């Protein structure tokens, strides 16, 4: 066997060992069917949250190997809470001095290409990716995750890395999640999951990255303990007063808008180019697929506050309202359910 072949074998062996370890781990974890069925889509309860087998391995690789820099910025979200929007906004604010205003990268790349998911992209096919090469274009490094706070790499928690977290009222989040997963089920030829079936799983917390309340409260409590490290945003607040929220975000990131920038409408420009309306019309968001195989178009829907009222039955609203009060009681966290 030649040197090149030996080298390949040495690389492949650890990866195979990791795969074997993951398979052994899966045998020990609680398992349920989530909102999407099919090969490899079963959910496993790991560290208190549900994950599919496909994304458990990269999540563990991220947890185990990632070394944070103090200058890093991480966008953390629960699925369907404004992730695409927050990626676009954070990128545009953080790097606005690094590109000309008339050649904004969002005109040629999707928010998910510019701010890459660690467990759904960067670590998806490589347990030890070359991060220097991946994050070589803009500084500081900016990346994203759906991992709960408790599952973040130790290096992130122990460093001065800043975390921007966004959440959304659970009623709108559920409706968005149901519509999103419905599109994914169509592509697997599975029958659509009824709203009642999906609501039952949502109520029990059995869906990818769930349960929702535990995820949100993890970041909420951490942000209360360390507000200089974690900025906790609400989707509804961004919709209500985007300019004030963006100024607050810029200050948190250490790149506050200057008086001259505000005078020349830079805040409004960023709010506009990152709006759902504008992003949906950009050609790159109308075609192609995310690395996970999800069409770029599936990341854009209505983005309205209170749209849940067009879907949820009175019984669902009553049950969810009780759950909200039960989970958030004495936490200080509240949600605005309508515009």
N, C-alpha and C positions, 0 to 999 in steps of 0.2 A: 504493500500500500504506500502511495507517495505522500509527500508532506502535505499537499493540499487536501487529500482525502482524509488524512489524520486530523487535520485542522477542522474539517467539516464534522467529523465524528465527535470531536471534543465539544463542538458547539451544540450539536444535536442532542448529545447525551443528557446534559443538564435540563434541557427543555423537555425531553421525554420524561425525566425524573419528576419534573414539576407537574406534567400532565398526569402522571401516575398518582402523585400526591393529591391532586385536585379530585381525581376520580374516587380515591379512597375517602377524601373528605366528604364528598357528596353523599356517600353511602351512610354517613352519620348524621346528616342534616334533615330537619323536617322539610317535606316536599309538598307542593300544591300546584295546581294549574292556575296560571294568572289570567290576565285579560287577553293574552295571545296564546294560542295553543300551537302544537307542532313540534317537530324534532328540535331538541335543544332549548325549547322555550319554557320548560317547567321552571318554577321558582323554588329557590332553596332559602331557608331562613339562616342567615349568617350574620353573626354579631348583632342580632336583634332586628335585621332588616332583610326583606325579600330581594333576591337577585337571581337572574337567569344563569345557568351554567356557563353560557358563552362569555359572560362578562365578569364572572367571579374570578377567573384566573388573572385577567389584566388588573382587576381591582386589587387583588392581593399583591401583584407585582408592583403596582403603584405604591401601596402601603409599605411594602418591604424595602424597595430600592430607591425611592425618590429622595433626593437631598435638596431641601429648600434653601434658597438664598434669602437674606434679609430683605432684599429689594423686590422679591417676587410679589405678584398680585394674582389672587385666585378668585374666579367667579364661581360661587357655589350656589346651587339651586336644587329645588325639588322639581321633578319633571312637570312640564306644562304650567309653569308659574311665571313665565316671561323670560326664559333662558336666552332665547335668540335675541330678544330686544336688549337685555342687559349686556350680553356679549358685545353687541354693536355699540352701545352707549359707552361702555367701559373702554373699549378699544379706541373709540373716537376721541374720548377725553384724554386718556393716558398718552396717546401718541400724536396728538394734534400738531405738535411742533416738528414732527419727523416726516411729514409729507405735505405737499402743496394742497391747498383747499380745493382746487379744481380737479385734482386727480385722486380723490379719496379711494382707498383700497376697497371699500364696500361697493364700489361700482363694478369691480371685477372679481371679487371673491365673496363667498357667503360668510356670515358671522361665524359659522362653525368651522370654516377653513382658517379664519383669522385668529380665532380663540379656540384652540383645540381641546376636546375632552381628553382627560388623562386615561380613564378606564374604557372609554368607547372609541378611542382613536390612537393616541400616542403609545399606550401599552397594549393595544389590542392584539397585535401579532408579534410583539417583541417584548420579552420580560425585562430587557435592559436596553432600551432605545438610546440613540445618540442625541441627548437633549441639547448639546451645544449646537448641533447642526439644525435641529428642529426649531429652536428658539434663537436663531442667529440674525433674523431680520430687524426686529425691534427690541429695544431695551427700555425698561426692565422686562423680565419674562412675564407673560400673561397666559394663563391657562384656566381650564374649567373642570368641574367635577359635579357629580350628583351624589357623591358619598356623604353619609351623615357625619356630623362633627366628631363623634366618638371614633369613627373609623378612619379619620384622616391620618396620613403619615406623621409619625412623631416629630419629624424634622420641621413640618409645617407648624405644629403646635408650639414647638420650642423656639422657633425663629421669630423674627419680626415681620415675616411675610404677612401681607394684608389680605383679608378675605372680604369680598363683597357678596352678601347673600340676599336673595330676593324670594319672597313668598307671595302667595295669592290666596284669596278667600277660598276655602275648600269646596264650596259649591261650584264656582266657576272652574276651579282646577279639575274637579271630577268630570264635568261636562266636556272640557277640552281633552282630557285624558281618554274619555270614552270615544269621542270622535276620532282622535289620533290613532288609537289602537284598532278602531274599526277599519280604518284605511289599511293598516298593516295586515289585518285578518283577511281582507279582500285579496291581498297579494298571495296568500297561502291557500286560497280556495276554501277557507274555513267559513262555516255559516256565521253570520253576524251575531255578536253577543248582544242579547237584549239589554235594554237599559236596566231592567230589574236585576238581571244576572250580574251585570257589571257593578251595580250599586251595592249588591250584597258583598261582593269581593272588596269593594272600596270601603264599605262600613267596617269590615273585618281587618282591613289593612293589607289584604293579600294582592299586591300588585308590585311591579318593579320599583324598587327604592322605598316602598312603603314599609311601615305605616307613616302616613303624612304627618300626623300631629307630633309624633316622637322626633321625626326629622326636623321639623320646624322649631320645636321647643329646644332641641339640642343647640341649634345656632342662636336662638333667642337668648337662652340663658348664658351662653358663652359671650354674646355681644354685650350683655348687661355687666358681666364681670370684667370684660376687656374691650371697651368701646373704641379704643385707639387701634385695635387689631381687627375687629370685625364690625363692618357696617351692615346693619340689618335694614333692608328696604322692603316696602310693601308695594306690590303691583298697582294697587288702587291709588296710592299716593302719587306714584309716577304719572298715572293717567290724569289725576286731578290738577297737579301743579308741576309739570315737567321741568320748568326752568329752575325753580328753587331746589328741586331734588338733584338736578345735574350740578348745580353750584356746590351743593353739599357733598356730592360724590367727588367732585374735583378737589375740594379741600381735603377730603379723607385720603385721596390718592397722592396728595402732596404736590398737585399741579393746579392750584387754584386759578380761576379765570382772572385775568388782569382787567383793570378798568377799561383799557383800550379794547380788549377783546369783547367785553360786554357792550361797550359803546358801538362796536361794529357788528353786533349781532351774531357772534360766534356761538353763543349758547343756543340761540334759536336755530342756527344752521345745523348744529349737531342733532338737536331734537328732531328736526325735519328729515334729514337724510337717514336717521335711524328709525323713523316711524314705520309702523307696520305697512301703512299705505304706500310709502316710497319703496321699502324693501321688496314688497310683493311685485313691483313693476320693474325691478332690476333684472336684466336678462339672465344673469347667472343663477338667480333664485327661482327661475322658471323651468330650469332643465337640470339634468344630471342627478347624481346620487351622493349622499353622504357615505363615508367609508363603511358605515354599518349596513348600507344597502337601502336606506330610507330615501325616497325622492326629496329633493330640496323643497319642492312645493308643499310637502306635508308639514313643514315646520311653520307654515303661515295659515292662520284661519281668521277669525273675527277679532279677537283680542279685546272684546268688550267687557265692561263690568256689569254684572247683573244678568248676563245671558242665560244663566241657570234657570231663570224663571220661565223660559220657553221650553224647558225639558223636564224638570223635576216635578213629581207629583206632590200634592200636599202632605201625603204620608212620608215621602222621602225627606221633604224639607223639615218636617217635625222631628224625625229620627236624627237627621244630621244636626239640627239645631241643638238638640239635647246632647249629642256627642261633642259638639263644639264647646258647650258650657262645661261638660264633664272633663274634657281634656285640658282646657285652658284655664280652669278655675284657679284663681289666686296666682296666675303666672304674670299678669299685667299685660298680656298680649291679647289684642282684639282685632277683629276683621271687619271691614266695611263690605257689606253684601250687595249694595246697589250703588248706582252712580247718582 
